[in-house]
């Protein structure tokens, strides 16, 4: 697809044109304690204004308060078994493709809540330009990256380096967000099967669909302990080991998918 925008200069006219092309949100969550309900209720109207459609897959173990909040919004909700992040993301893609939108923004729900709370203007701008791309990796600026725990930073730098080598461009692949066209989404739906999808989807689009993969760093994918923490009560060694295992799986996927 033709690219005619740069984040440095922007272009209000082209942004307005792209807003006419529908972009849907697809997201996933496992939230048994309902910790994001209050913030979701605070910002749901903004999300409803930004996106043409909103799709979310919710684990069956999630809070009834969250389900009630979603019921009282424009989100289309699908309750699924808790079978891991990759399964939830694949189900979300299938769910989103059942709608009418031609472009999609995927973002982990906790990441989305952080983004809309801290950088809503940036989120709105990024969504308006998604229709320029078949696949767009949304990564983090250096400032946003450095807000993460050190064990995330050190292990993800290795994953990002391997994925960058495989794509032939510098990317941050582990931030939990991307955007794609319906064409690319159908390839993802048909081909995604790995344990982790962070690098898999980009490689499916790059190697199997033979479509261009682009990259854009954003401020909004920063880390907030009370929203984005995933470890619970673990030792430092356990935290490092957990992130190292994830790094290996994602890195191996970047290397092998589509070859």
N, C-alpha and C positions, 0 to 999 in steps of 0.2 A: 504494500500500500504506500501511497505517496506521503512522505513526511514533510511538513511545512511549518513546524513550530519549534521553538527552542525555549527552554524554561527561563533563560536569562532575559529574553526580550518580551515574550508573550505576544498575544495578538487578540484583542478583544473581539474583532469581527469574526475571526476564525473560531474562536471559542463559542460565540453565539451560534454559528453554523453547526458546530459539533453538538451543541446542546439539543439540536433538533433531531439528532440521531440517538435513538434510545440506548442507554447504558443501564444495565441492571446490576444490583449488588447480589453476590452470593457469599454466604458466610457460614461458619459452623461454631458450635459451642458445646462444652460439657461443663455445666455450672450447677452442681448439686446444692450449693449453699446460697445461690442467688446473689452473689457478691456484686454483679454488674447491673442488677435490676434498677437501682436508683438512678445511675448515670444513663442507662438506656432510656428510661422514662423522661429524663431531662432533655435528651438530644434526639428522640425518635422523630419529631416533626422536622428537624433539619435533615435527617437522613431521608425521610419521605419526600422532601423537596429536591434533594440532590439526584436521586435515582428514579428511573422509570418504573422499575419493579424491584422488590426486595424478597430474597429467598434465604431461608436459614434452615439448616438441619440441626436438630437438638437431640442430645443423647437422652434416652429414656430415664436416666438417673438425675436429670436436671430438675432444679427447683420448680415447684408448682407456681411460685410467685413469678418466675421468669415466664413460664408458659402463659400465665394470665396476662402479663404485660404485653407479650407478643400477640395474644388474641385481640387485645385492644389497640392494635396498630395495623399498618398496612402490610406488614410482613406476612409472607406465605410461609408456613411452618410445617416441617416434616420431622416427626419424631422417629429416631432410629436407634438400634441397639448400640451400646458402647463397645465398639470394635476397633478403636484407635483412630488417630487423626487422619490417616490416609483414606480409610474407608469413609469417614465423615465427609472429607473433601470431595471424594468421587461422587458420593450421593448428592452433595450440594451442586456439583456441576450438572449432573443428570436432571436434578430438580430445576435448576435455572434454565436449562435448554428447553424445558417444557413450556416456557413462557414465550413471549413475542419479541423480546429485545434482541438486537443484533450484536451488541457488545456487552461485555461483562467485566465487573471488577470483583475479583476474589480478595477477601481479607479476613484473617482470623478475627473472631468477634471481639476478643480482648484487645487486639491491635486496633480494630476499628473504633472502639470506645475511647482508647487513648488518643487516637488521631482526631476524632471529632471534638473531644474535650479541649485539646491543646492547640490544634492547628486546623480549625474548620475551614478557614479561607483557602488554605492550601489544598485541602481535600476536595473542595468544590472545584477548584481550578484543574486539578489533576483529572478528575472524573470528566470534566468537559472536553479534555483532549484525548481521552481513551480511543475514540473512533478513528484516530489516525493510524492505529497500530493493529497488526494481527496478533502480536504477543508482546507484552511489555512487562519486564521484571521491575517491580518497585522495591528498591532497596533503601538503605539509610545513608544520610549524610554522615560525615565523620563525627559530627557532634552528636547526632542521634545514636550512632553506633556505640559511642563511648558512654552512653547512659546505662548500658547493659552490664550485668555482673561480669567480672573479669573472666570467669570460666566460660561464659558464652563468647566473649570477644576472642579469646585466644584460640578456641577450637573452631569457631566459625570463620576465622581468617584463613585457616587451612582449607576448609570446604570451599570458601569463596574463591580461593586461588585455583584450586583444581577445576572448578566449574568455569572460571574465567579462561583457563587454558583451553578447555574443551570447546567453548563458544568463540574463542578468538577475540574477546573483549572483556574489559574489567567489569565485573558485576558483584553485587551483594545478593546472593540467592536465598538467604536464610531468614528473611525478614517477615515472612508470612503473608505476602501480598503480591498480586500480579493482575494483569488485565489481558483480555483476549477477545478476538472476534468469534462469532458463531462458528465460522469455518474451523478455526483452531480448536474451539471447544469441542467440536464433534470428533476431531482426532484424539483429544485428551480423553473423552468419554469412551472411545473404542479401544484405546491402547494402554491406558493407565492401569497398572497392576502391582507396582512396587511397594515396599514397606513404608517408604517416605516419598512424598510428591514434590518436595521443594525444588529439586533439580530435575526430577523426572518429566514434569510437564514442559519445561523449557526445552529439554532434549527431544521430546516427542515432536514438538513443533519445529525444532531446528533440523533434526535428522530424518524424521519420518514424513512429516507434512511438507518439509522443505520450504517453510515460511520464515520470514525474517524475525529474529528475536531482538528487541530493543531493550534499553535499560535506562532507568531514571531514579536517582536518589532523592529521597524526600525527608523532611524534618519530622513528619507526623508519626513515623514508625519508631518512636523512641520508647524507652522502657520505664514503666512505673511499677514499683514493687507491689503495691496493693492491688494492681490490676493484672499485671503480666507475669507474676511469679508462678512457676510451675512445680517447684521442687518440694514444697511443704517443709517439714522438719527433717532435714538430712544433715549429715556431717559434710565438711568441706570436701573430703575425698569422694564421698558419694555424689556430690554435686558435679565435681569435675569428671568423674567416671561416666555419669549419665550423659553429660554434654559430649564427651569424647565418643561414646557409642553412637549418638545421633550424627555426629560429624562424619564418622566412618561410613555409616549407611548412606547418607546423602551424597558423600563424595564418590562412593562406589557406583551409585546410581548415575551420577553425572558422567562417569567414565564409560559405563557399559550400555545404557539405554539407546536403542536405535542403531547400534553397530552391527 
